[in-house]
Amino acid sequence: MSKGCVISSIIGGAFLFGIFLIVMYFVSTYNSMVTLNETADNKWAQVENQYQRRFDLIPNLVEIVKGYAKHESGTFIAVTEARSKVSQINLSANDLSDPAKFQQFQNAQDGLSSALSKLMVVVEAYPELKANENFKKLQDELAGTENRIAVERMRFNDEIKSYNVKIKKFPANFIAGMFGFTERPYFEIEEGTEKAPKIEF
């Protein structure tokens, strides 16, 4: 084999190896984006689970408070209306990339948190209600749920950060653009709602 053929073979082999590395990088990057995207969807499902738990607790809580504070109808109406708004917004995993839909969902949840806070202020005026065993049990469940919501939102945001960083980094951003991976919004805390509604007394 001549020297020229050997050099051509080496160059050809190096070229093929380079192509192989590029393809492997492409595949690896794409797969990691898919994994991060799916993990973020899973984290979102956990956020929704906790919101659903809170949603389910509210009617029982309101009914118990009504038994002691019948004249606080404005507060009960506010909680019921806020809960109704939450029930009207269905946010699927596919909608998480839509900042407007995501913000609408977040605003509804923040409105419900605010209404619950007002309900808990009403409770302060009724010591006999605070001593009610059923109320105390629901209060504990709601407080635990609010804490879990905060934790799951934080975990969701952490996963979204990993995903967003991945799709923005060069040269992965080209692959993200080719396959429609877009930036996803964070669950932001509205000013004044940094803390969960105060449920404990």
QUIMOKA-V737326 format. One record per helix or strand. SS is the DSSP state (A for helix, B for strand). FROM is the first residue (numbers start at 1). TO is the last residue. Records with the same first field share a line. If there is no record, write none. Layout:
# QUIMOKA-V737326
SS: FROM-TO + FROM-TO
This chain:
# QUIMOKA-V737326
A: 3-68 + 73-87 + 93-97 + 99-123 + 127-130 + 133-168 + 172-178
